[in-house]
Amino acid sequence: MKKPLIVLAALLLFASWAAAEEKMAANASQSKERELVLDPVTVVGTRTEMTESKYPGSVGVLSSKDLVQSPNLIQNLSRIPGFETGGDRGRSIGEQFTIRGFGYQSEERVIIKQDDIRRSASMFSNHISTFRTDPDILREVEVVKGSSSISHGGGAIGGVVGMTTKDARDFLLPGQTAGAQVKGRYDHNNHYSGSVALYGIPFDERYELLLFYKNGHNGDIRMAESGNPDTDFNEYFYTLFLKGAVNITESQKITTSFFKINQDVDTVWQSLYHSEYPDDGAVTGIVGQQDFIVKYEYSPEDIPFVDLALSGYHSYGYYDRTADYKSRRLLIDYKNEDKIYGLTLKNKSILSLGPVRQEILLGADYSRREEDARHLSNGKKSDFGSMPNAYNDFGVYAQDEIYFFDDRLMLLLGGRYDRFARSVDSNDDKYVEGRFSPRVGASLEIFSGFSLLANYSEAFRAPTPHETSSNGPLNPHYWYLPNSDLKPEISKEYEAGFSYVAEGLFGTDLDLFAKAMYFEGRIEDMISFETLPERGMSPDNSPYGTYKNIDRAKRRGLEGTLRMAFRGLNMDASYEHLKQYDAETGRNVPNTFADKVRLGLAYTFDGLDLTIGGDVSYWFKPKQNPDSRVFGRKRYYYARDDYTICNLLLKWEPHSTGLKYLDGSTEVALGVNNIFDHRYLNAREYEDTGRSGKGRNIFLSLTKKF
């Protein structure tokens, strides 16, 4: 396992440094671009612009150029320390993920947003796990890890994923006011797609228009290493994205957008865990998402205390499928629906009082989420007890970034108050409660480029209607009882670390970014389903059970990032460690997480306009607790090996060929994922599982602008 790591790293280092010695220093424009790569700006973390080096917490930022390795966003995000994937069958609609320990099967403890619209990855059933987005329409993706982001509402215990879509200006070439783009991609394991985009800023840039359409197919997936069954899958999908804007004045703008993704699938009942179609044939279904947004912005240059944004939105997600088990004379129709309506309002003020500068953010948001499900078994409707339901959430927040000593010291003071109401149509009772969540952070630049960082924050997670109101035999295993006395989960977390940013280090062309954050905290009143043996057996001869506040978890860890740029050579590396455990028993919850180190190297040959790069991810042997479980008479051990995955990427972006139809408007990407076809087991898996990760994949992507 270690041989590919050593061989690939050595080859890349030798070739890159040898070539770098012959390269002239980069020009000023390249230096500027490199600076942005080294120290990106985060917006999701504080809702104001702040460089990653100054942000007193852990955040990862990926631009659109970082989303080329996979056609699925979740896989691309695995390069961010603290964001973990694996443990699934590789389907685009069924990708397991966690952010600091929470994600799939605990998604109520993370927040997933596209253009500030929250969405559910699994839509109650846990039969799927997908962000229902398209990397080709995303300008940027940020992952804020832990409980540090107070401005996004309840649930950010694991973290926040914020996806920002592109607009017309992101597609335009320099000097253009209108243009078009075509793109095609082929993955031999097993994907193809094509897209077209039309865009422009007509009438003296008063209007901005973007139309994007994509169509594609995902097929059967070969898993890593021989002996594992292929994943049966057949999906035809399309993406439609429309965005338009009117610049009313130089300081006022209205933007509206419509997003739709539709995935027609032949799959299995549980898309993450099951590999092959049943003998009676595939489960057929449609996964879909639609978002509609209207946003008004007012930012007059001569009024520094007004930078206003008001948004209204509607979102609709669904998964509708049919399973026809002819051999059992059983026909199941099952549909999950998730509708969200919302309003957001925020204003940023910039004030200067002598040597002190302040950025004050005030905001409020309201959302109404409606969940519903229809489950028919041979035409007989099942009663879930907790649906249809409604989530009514209202929150207000305030944040003050105070800068002293020419911005060398930054104090961040903030808080958010949320009032949430949960209701179920079949029950007159409502669950209503409020909660204030504080945040205090600081960044102190000790000497040029070197800063100390610290943060304390709290986050909460309100009980869902399923936890407070589930009632009856919702599955063959338990008879659920409601519990309206549940308290919200509370996360309290400390973070401390440092960052260092330097340009022209030691008088050379070396630029450097380094950041490391240690975090430690606890999660109180964790909600868990518990059986009630004292109640005896239910009418269905199954045990009673209910949700209770019983667990108290602790977590601690370290996340580090290192980036370097030397002339044509770029390097990025990261390390992550997470231990999350039950405070009473000491056992890992919800499972064990393996330490991981990642190294990426890329070298750009200016004369050829060619970039050659690769990356290696290495997972250490996990420290399992417990290390195994017994089912029946057999003991099953959790993953206990180390794993290595290597990827390769070549990108050609011609600028100097002298061919006008190529220069500055063409991109060719050729890559290999999992070069050595090695398997990778997420630490949550048993070591004999077939969920061994995708096998080797060769892909080619062509992009042309006109």
C-alpha positions in Angstrom: 0.0 0.0 0.0 2.8 2.4 0.8 4.8 1.7 -2.4 2.5 3.8 -4.7 2.7 6.7 -2.2 6.5 6.7 -2.2 6.9 6.1 -6.0 4.4 8.7 -7.1 5.6 11.4 -4.7 9.2 10.8 -5.6 8.6 11.0 -9.4 6.5 14.1 -9.1 8.9 15.9 -6.8 11.9 15.0 -9.0 10.3 16.0 -12.3 8.7 19.2 -10.9 11.8 20.5 -9.1 14.0 19.7 -12.1 11.8 21.6 -14.4 11.3 24.4 -11.9 15.0 25.2 -11.9 14.9 26.1 -15.6 11.8 28.3 -15.4 11.8 32.1 -15.2 10.0 34.0 -12.5 6.3 34.4 -12.9 4.9 37.7 -14.1 2.7 40.0 -11.9 -0.6 38.7 -13.1 0.4 35.1 -12.4 1.5 36.1 -8.9 -1.9 37.6 -8.2 -3.6 34.5 -9.4 -1.3 32.4 -7.3 -2.0 34.5 -4.2 -5.7 33.8 -4.6 -5.1 30.1 -4.8 -2.8 30.1 -1.7 -5.1 32.2 0.6 -8.7 32.1 -0.7 -11.5 34.2 0.6 -14.3 32.7 2.6 -17.8 34.1 2.6 -19.8 31.3 4.2 -17.9 31.3 7.5 -18.9 34.8 8.5 -21.1 36.0 5.6 -18.4 38.7 5.1 -15.3 38.4 3.0 -12.3 37.2 5.0 -9.2 35.4 3.9 -8.7 31.8 5.1 -5.6 32.8 6.9 -7.5 35.3 9.1 -10.6 33.2 9.6 -10.6 32.0 13.3 -11.8 28.5 12.4 -11.5 25.7 9.9 -12.7 26.3 6.4 -12.0 24.8 3.0 -12.6 26.7 -0.3 -12.7 25.1 -3.7 -13.0 27.1 -7.0 -14.6 25.8 -10.2 -11.1 24.8 -11.4 -10.8 22.4 -8.4 -14.0 20.5 -9.3 -12.6 18.6 -12.4 -11.5 15.3 -10.8 -15.0 13.9 -10.6 -18.4 14.7 -12.2 -19.9 14.4 -8.7 -19.4 17.2 -6.2 -19.2 15.1 -3.0 -16.2 13.2 -4.4 -14.4 16.5 -5.2 -15.0 17.7 -1.7 -13.0 14.8 -0.2 -9.8 16.8 -0.8 -10.8 19.2 2.0 -9.6 18.0 5.4 -12.5 17.2 7.7 -14.8 16.2 4.8 -14.8 12.4 4.5 -16.3 10.1 1.9 -16.4 6.4 1.1 -18.5 3.5 2.4 -21.0 3.4 -0.5 -21.4 1.7 -3.9 -20.3 4.7 -6.0 -23.7 5.7 -7.4 -24.3 9.4 -8.0 -27.5 9.4 -6.0 -25.9 7.4 -3.1 -22.7 9.0 -1.8 -21.8 8.7 1.9 -20.2 11.8 3.5 -19.4 13.3 6.8 -18.2 16.7 8.1 -16.4 16.4 11.4 -18.3 13.2 12.1 -21.8 13.9 10.9 -23.4 13.6 7.5 -25.2 10.7 5.9 -27.7 9.2 8.4 -27.1 12.2 10.7 -27.7 15.0 8.1 -29.8 17.0 10.5 -26.4 17.9 12.1 -25.0 19.5 9.0 -26.2 22.3 6.7 -26.1 21.9 2.9 -26.9 25.0 0.9 -26.9 26.1 -2.7 -27.2 29.9 -3.2 -28.3 30.0 0.5 -31.1 27.5 0.0 -30.9 24.6 2.4 -31.6 21.1 1.2 -31.8 17.6 2.6 -29.3 15.1 1.1 -31.4 12.0 2.0 -35.0 13.3 2.2 -35.9 11.3 5.3 -35.6 7.8 3.8 -31.8 7.5 3.8 -32.2 5.5 0.6 -30.2 8.2 -1.2 -27.5 10.7 -0.4 -26.9 13.5 -2.9 -26.5 17.2 -3.0 -28.5 17.3 -6.2 -26.3 19.9 -7.9 -23.9 20.1 -10.9 -20.2 21.1 -10.4 -20.2 22.8 -13.9 -22.5 25.6 -12.7 -20.7 26.2 -9.4 -18.3 29.2 -9.0 -17.1 28.1 -5.6 -17.8 25.6 -2.8 -17.0 26.3 0.8 -17.0 23.8 3.7 -17.0 25.4 7.2 -16.2 22.7 9.7 -17.5 22.4 13.2 -19.9 24.6 15.2 -18.2 28.0 14.3 -20.8 29.4 11.8 -23.7 31.0 13.8 -25.3 32.8 10.9 -26.8 29.8 9.1 -29.3 28.6 11.6 -29.7 25.4 13.6 -28.0 22.2 12.7 -24.4 23.3 12.0 -22.9 20.9 14.5 -20.8 19.0 11.9 -20.5 22.0 9.6 -21.8 23.9 6.6 -21.4 23.3 2.9 -22.1 26.4 0.9 -22.3 26.2 -2.9 -22.4 29.4 -5.0 -23.5 29.3 -8.6 -21.9 31.0 -11.5 -23.3 34.0 -13.5 -22.7 35.2 -17.0 -19.5 37.0 -16.1 -17.9 33.8 -14.9 -18.2 32.4 -18.4 -17.2 35.4 -20.4 -13.7 35.6 -21.9 -11.7 38.9 -21.5 -13.2 41.7 -23.6 -16.4 39.7 -24.4 -20.0 40.9 -23.9 -21.6 37.7 -25.2 -20.4 34.1 -25.7 -21.1 30.4 -25.8 -19.5 27.3 -24.3 -19.7 23.7 -25.2 -18.3 20.9 -23.0 -18.1 17.2 -23.1 -16.8 14.6 -20.6 -16.3 10.9 -20.7 -15.4 8.6 -17.8 -14.7 5.0 -18.6 -16.1 4.0 -15.2 -18.9 4.9 -16.1 -20.1 8.4 -17.2 -20.6 10.6 -20.2 -22.2 14.1 -20.4 -22.4 17.1 -22.7 -23.4 20.7 -21.9 -24.0 24.0 -23.6 -24.0 27.5 -22.1 -25.1 30.8 -23.6 -24.3 34.0 -21.8 -24.0 37.8 -22.2 -24.0 41.2 -20.6 -25.9 43.3 -23.2 -27.0 46.9 -23.3 -23.9 48.4 -21.8 -23.7 45.7 -19.2 -27.1 46.6 -17.7 -28.4 43.1 -18.1 -26.7 39.8 -17.3 -28.1 36.6 -18.9 -27.0 32.9 -18.5 -28.5 29.7 -19.9 -27.0 26.4 -19.1 -28.1 22.9 -20.2 -26.5 19.6 -19.6 -27.4 16.0 -20.4 -25.7 12.8 -19.5 -25.6 9.2 -18.4 -24.2 7.2 -15.5 -23.9 3.4 -15.8 -22.7 0.3 -14.0 -19.7 1.0 -11.7 -16.7 -1.3 -11.4 -15.5 -1.4 -7.8 -11.8 -1.4 -6.9 -9.9 -4.7 -7.1 -11.2 -7.9 -8.6 -13.6 -10.0 -6.7 -16.1 -7.3 -5.7 -19.3 -7.3 -7.7 -20.0 -4.3 -10.0 -22.6 -1.8 -8.9 -25.7 -2.1 -11.0 -26.9 1.4 -12.0 -28.5 3.2 -14.9 -29.1 6.9 -14.8 -30.1 9.5 -17.4 -30.0 13.0 -16.1 -30.2 16.6 -17.2 -29.5 20.0 -15.6 -31.1 23.3 -16.5 -29.9 26.5 -15.0 -31.1 30.0 -15.9 -29.8 33.2 -14.2 -30.5 36.8 -15.1 -29.8 40.1 -13.5 -30.8 43.8 -14.0 -28.4 46.5 -12.9 -31.0 49.1 -12.0 -28.4 51.6 -11.1 -24.7 51.4 -10.2 -25.7 50.5 -6.6 -28.9 48.5 -7.2 -29.3 45.0 -8.7 -32.0 42.4 -9.0 -31.0 38.8 -9.7 -33.3 35.9 -10.4 -32.4 32.2 -11.1 -34.0 28.9 -11.8 -32.2 25.6 -11.2 -33.5 22.1 -12.1 -31.9 18.7 -12.0 -33.7 15.5 -13.0 -32.3 12.0 -12.6 -34.1 9.0 -14.1 -32.6 6.0 -12.4 -32.6 2.2 -12.4 -31.2 1.4 -9.0 -31.8 -0.7 -5.9 -33.9 0.0 -2.8 -30.9 1.2 -0.7 -28.7 3.0 -3.2 -25.6 3.3 -0.9 -25.3 -0.3 0.4 -26.9 -2.7 -2.1 -24.9 -3.6 -5.2 -26.9 -5.7 -7.6 -30.5 -5.5 -8.9 -33.0 -7.8 -7.3 -34.0 -10.9 -9.3 -37.3 -9.2 -10.1 -35.5 -6.3 -11.7 -34.4 -2.8 -10.8 -36.1 -0.2 -8.7 -37.1 2.5 -11.1 -37.4 6.1 -10.0 -36.8 9.9 -10.4 -34.7 12.1 -8.2 -35.3 15.8 -8.7 -34.5 19.3 -7.4 -35.9 22.7 -8.4 -34.9 26.0 -6.9 -36.2 29.5 -7.7 -34.6 32.6 -6.2 -35.1 36.4 -6.4 -32.5 38.6 -4.9 -32.3 42.4 -4.5 -29.0 44.1 -3.6 -28.4 47.7 -2.7 -24.8 48.9 -2.1 -24.2 52.6 -2.6 -20.5 53.6 -2.7 -21.0 56.8 -0.7 -22.9 55.2 2.2 -20.5 52.8 3.9 -23.0 51.5 6.4 -25.4 50.2 3.8 -24.7 46.9 1.9 -28.1 45.3 1.8 -29.3 42.0 0.4 -32.8 40.7 0.4 -33.8 37.2 -1.0 -36.9 35.1 -1.4 -36.8 31.5 -2.6 -38.8 28.3 -3.2 -37.2 24.9 -3.3 -38.7 21.5 -4.1 -36.9 18.2 -3.9 -38.3 14.7 -4.4 -37.5 11.0 -4.9 -40.2 8.9 -6.5 -39.6 5.2 -7.1 -41.3 1.9 -7.8 -40.2 -1.6 -6.8 -42.1 -4.5 -8.5 -41.3 -7.7 -6.7 -43.2 -10.1 -8.9 -42.0 -13.2 -7.2 -43.4 -12.0 -3.9 -46.5 -10.4 -5.5 -45.5 -7.1 -4.0 -45.7 -3.7 -5.7 -44.2 -0.8 -3.7 -44.6 2.9 -4.7 -42.7 5.3 -2.5 -42.3 9.1 -2.9 -40.5 11.5 -0.6 -41.1 15.3 -1.0 -39.3 18.2 0.6 -40.5 21.8 0.0 -38.9 24.9 1.4 -40.0 28.6 1.2 -37.9 31.3 2.7 -36.8 34.9 3.1 -33.3 36.2 4.0 -32.2 39.7 4.9 -28.8 41.0 5.7 -26.9 44.3 5.8 -23.2 45.0 6.3 -22.0 48.3 7.7 -18.4 49.5 7.6 -17.5 52.0 10.3 -14.2 53.7 11.1 -13.6 55.3 14.5 -10.0 56.6 14.5 -7.7 53.6 14.5 -10.5 51.1 14.9 -12.4 49.7 11.9 -15.6 47.7 12.2 -17.6 45.5 9.9 -21.1 45.0 11.4 -23.4 42.4 10.0 -27.1 42.3 10.9 -29.4 39.7 9.5 -32.7 37.8 9.7 -34.1 34.8 8.0 -37.3 32.8 7.9 -38.0 29.4 6.3 -40.9 27.0 6.2 -40.1 23.4 5.3 -42.7 20.9 4.5 -42.0 17.2 4.4 -44.3 14.5 3.0 -44.2 10.9 1.9 -46.4 8.5 0.2 -45.8 4.8 0.6 -48.1 2.3 -1.1 -47.7 -1.5 -0.7 -50.0 -3.2 -3.1 -52.1 -0.1 -3.1 -52.3 0.0 0.8 -51.1 3.3 2.2 -48.6 3.3 5.1 -49.0 5.8 7.9 -45.6 7.4 8.9 -47.1 9.2 11.9 -44.6 12.1 11.5 -45.7 13.2 8.0 -46.9 15.5 6.5 -45.1 17.9 8.8 -43.8 21.5 8.9 -40.6 23.2 10.2 -41.1 26.9 10.8 -37.8 28.5 11.7 -37.1 32.2 12.4 -33.7 33.6 13.3 -31.9 36.9 13.8 -28.2 37.4 14.1 -25.6 40.1 14.7 -21.8 40.0 14.1 -19.2 42.6 14.7 -15.7 42.2 13.3 -13.5 44.8 15.1 -10.1 45.6 13.6 -7.2 47.2 15.6 -3.6 48.2 14.8 -3.9 48.4 11.0 -6.0 45.2 11.0 -3.3 43.2 12.8 -5.8 42.3 15.5 -9.3 41.2 14.7 -12.0 40.5 17.3 -15.1 38.7 16.2 -18.2 38.9 18.4 -21.5 37.4 17.3 -24.7 35.8 18.3 -27.8 34.3 16.8 -31.3 33.8 18.3 -33.5 31.1 16.7 -37.1 30.3 17.4 -38.3 27.1 15.8 -41.7 25.4 15.7 -42.2 21.8 14.6 -45.7 20.4 13.8 -47.3 17.3 12.4 -50.6 17.4 10.5 -52.0 14.4 12.4 -51.2 15.9 15.8 -52.4 19.1 17.3 -49.3 19.4 19.5 -46.4 21.6 18.4 -42.8 21.6 19.5 -41.8 25.3 20.0 -38.6 26.5 21.6 -35.9 29.2 21.2 -32.2 29.2 21.6 -29.3 31.8 21.6 -26.0 30.7 20.1 -22.9 32.9 20.8 -19.5 33.1 19.0 -16.3 34.8 20.0 -13.2 34.7 17.8 -9.9 36.5 17.4 -7.0 36.8 14.9 -3.7 38.4 16.0 -0.9 38.9 13.5 2.3 38.5 15.6 4.7 39.3 12.8 4.3 39.8 9.1 2.1 36.9 7.8 2.0 34.9 11.0 -1.3 35.0 12.9 -2.6 33.3 16.0 -6.2 32.2 15.8 -8.8 31.3 18.5 -12.5 30.8 18.5 -15.4 29.6 20.8 -18.8 29.0 19.5 -22.0 27.1 20.1 -24.5 25.5 17.8 -27.8 23.7 18.3 -29.9 21.2 16.6 -33.7 21.2 17.1 -35.5 17.8 17.3 -37.1 16.8 14.0 -40.9 16.0 13.7 -39.8 12.4 13.2 -38.1 12.3 16.6 -40.9 14.1 18.5 -43.9 12.6 16.7 -43.2 9.2 15.1 -46.0 6.9 16.3 -46.8 3.3 15.4 -45.2 0.4 13.5 -43.2 2.5 11.0 -41.0 -0.5 10.2 -41.0 -4.3 11.0 -38.5 -3.8 13.8 -40.0 -1.3 16.3 -43.3 0.3 17.4 -42.5 4.0 17.7 -43.8 6.2 20.5 -43.8 10.0 20.4 -41.7 12.2 22.7 -42.7 15.9 22.8 -40.3 16.6 25.7 -37.1 16.3 23.7 -34.5 19.0 24.2 -32.3 20.4 21.4 -28.8 19.2 21.0 -26.2 21.7 22.0 -22.6 21.8 20.6 -19.9 23.8 22.4 -16.5 24.0 20.7 -13.1 25.6 21.1 -10.6 26.1 18.3 -7.1 27.4 18.4 -4.3 27.5 15.9 -2.1 29.6 13.6 -1.7 30.6 10.0 1.3 31.8 8.0 1.3 33.5 4.6 4.4 34.7 2.8 5.2 35.9 -0.7 8.8 35.8 -2.0 10.0 33.8 1.0 13.8 34.0 1.6 14.1 36.4 -1.3 13.1 33.7 -3.8 9.9 33.1 -5.9 8.6 30.8 -3.2 5.1 31.6 -1.9 3.7 29.8 1.2 0.4 29.3 3.0 0.2 27.2 6.2 -2.7 26.8 8.6 -3.4 24.4 11.5 -6.4 24.3 13.8 -6.9 22.2 16.9 -10.5 21.8 18.1 -12.1 20.3 21.1 -15.7 20.3 22.2 -18.7 18.5 23.5 -22.2 17.8 22.2 -24.9 17.6 24.9 -28.3 16.0 24.9 -27.7 14.0 21.7 -30.9 12.5 20.5 -30.9 8.7 20.0 -33.5 6.0 19.4 -33.9 3.7 22.4 -36.0 0.6 22.9 -38.4 0.4 25.9 -38.3 -3.2 27.2 -40.3 -2.2 30.3 -43.3 -1.6 28.1 -43.4 -5.2 26.9 -44.2 -6.1 23.3 -46.3 -4.2 20.9 -49.5 -5.5 19.1 -47.1 -6.4 16.2 -45.0 -8.4 18.6 -42.1 -5.9 18.2 -40.5 -3.9 20.9 -41.5 -0.3 21.7 -39.1 2.5 21.2 -38.7 6.2 21.3 -36.2 9.0 20.8 -34.5 10.3 24.0 -31.8 12.8 25.0 -29.4 10.3 26.4 -25.9 10.7 24.8 -23.2 13.2 25.5 -20.4 13.1 23.0 -17.0 14.7 23.0 -14.7 15.3 20.0 -11.3 16.6 19.4 -9.0 16.8 16.5 -6.5 18.6 14.3 -6.8 19.9 10.7 -3.8 21.3 8.9 -3.2 22.7 5.4 0.0 23.5 3.6 0.2 25.2 0.1 3.3 26.3 -1.7 4.0 27.8 -5.1 7.5 28.1 -6.6 7.5 29.4 -10.2 5.6 26.7 -12.1 5.3 24.3 -9.3 2.3 24.1 -6.9 1.9 21.9 -3.9 -1.0 21.4 -1.5 -1.0 19.1 1.4 -3.3 18.4 4.3 -3.7 16.4 7.5 -6.8 15.5 9.5 -7.4 13.8 12.7 -10.8 13.3 14.4 -11.8 11.4 17.6 -15.4 11.6 18.6 -16.6 9.4 21.4 -19.3 8.8 24.0 -18.4 10.7 27.2 -19.7 7.9 29.4 -18.5 4.7 27.6 -15.5 6.0 25.7 -16.7 4.3 22.5 -16.4 6.1 19.2 -19.6 7.7 17.9 -21.2 7.3 15.5 -18.2 5.4 14.3 -14.4 5.6 14.0 -12.6 8.0 11.7 -9.2 7.3 10.3 -6.4 9.9 10.2 -5.6 11.0 6.7 -2.8 12.8 4.9 -3.0 14.1 1.4 -0.3 15.4 -0.9 -1.0 17.1 -4.3 1.7 18.3 -6.8 1.3 20.1 -10.1 3.7 21.7 -12.5 2.8 24.1 -15.3 5.0 24.2 -18.5 4.5 27.7 -19.7 5.8 27.1 -23.2 3.4 24.2 -23.6 0.5 25.7 -21.6 0.4 22.3 -20.0 -0.1 21.4 -16.3 0.8 17.9 -15.1 -0.3 17.0 -11.5 -1.2 14.2 -9.2 -2.3 13.6 -5.6 -2.0 10.9 -3.1 -4.3 10.2 -0.1 -3.2 8.0 2.7 -5.4 6.8 5.5 -3.7 5.5 8.6 -4.9 2.3 10.4 -7.9 3.4 12.4 -8.1 2.9 16.2 -11.4 1.1 16.4 -13.4 1.1 19.6 -15.2 -1.2 19.5 -13.1 -3.2 17.0 -15.8 -5.7 16.1 -19.4 -6.8 16.5 -21.1 -10.2 16.8 -24.1 -11.1 14.6 -25.4 -14.5 15.3 -22.4 -16.7 15.9 -20.0 -14.7 13.7 -17.7 -11.8 14.7 -17.3 -9.0 12.2 -14.2 -6.8 12.4 -14.2 -3.1 11.4 -11.6 -1.9 8.9 -8.2 -2.1 10.5 -5.8 -1.6 7.5 -4.2 1.5 6.0 -5.1 2.6 2.5 -3.6 4.6 -0.3 -5.3 6.1 -3.4 -3.4 8.0 -6.2 -4.8 10.2 -8.9 -3.3 11.8 -12.0 -4.4 14.9 -13.9 -3.2 16.7 -17.1 -4.7 20.0 -18.2 -3.9 21.8 -21.4 -5.1 25.4 -21.6 -3.5 26.8 -24.8 -2.6 30.5 -24.9 0.5 30.6 -27.1 -0.1 28.3 -30.0 -0.9 31.2 -32.4 -4.2 29.5 -33.3 -7.0 31.9 -32.5 -9.6 29.2 -32.3 -7.7 27.5 -29.5 -5.8 30.2 -27.6 -7.5 31.4 -24.4 -10.8 29.6 -25.2 -10.0 25.9 -24.9 -9.4 23.5 -22.0 -8.6 19.8 -22.2 -8.4 17.7 -19.1 -7.2 14.1 -19.0 -7.0 12.2 -15.8 -6.9 8.9 -14.0 -8.6 8.3 -10.7 -7.3 5.5 -8.4 -4.3 4.8 -10.7 -3.4 1.5 -9.0 -7.0 0.3 -8.7 -6.6 0.0 -4.9 -9.5 -0.4 -2.6 -10.3 2.0 0.2 -12.5 1.1 3.2 -14.0 3.9 5.2 -13.3 3.2 8.9 -17.0 2.8 9.5 -17.1 -0.4 7.3 -16.5 -4.0 8.2 -13.4 -5.3 6.6 -15.2 -7.9 4.4 -17.5 -5.4 2.8 -17.8 -5.0 -0.9 -18.0 -1.2 -0.5 -14.4 -0.9 -1.5 -14.5 2.3 -3.5 -14.6 2.9 -7.2 -12.1 1.1 -9.4 -9.7 2.8 -11.7 -11.3 5.5 -13.9 -9.8 7.3 -16.9 -11.6 10.5 -17.9 -11.4 13.1 -20.7 -13.0 16.5 -20.6 -13.1 19.0 -23.4 -14.3 22.6 -23.0 -14.5 25.2 -25.8 -15.7 28.8 -25.6 -16.7 31.0 -28.5 
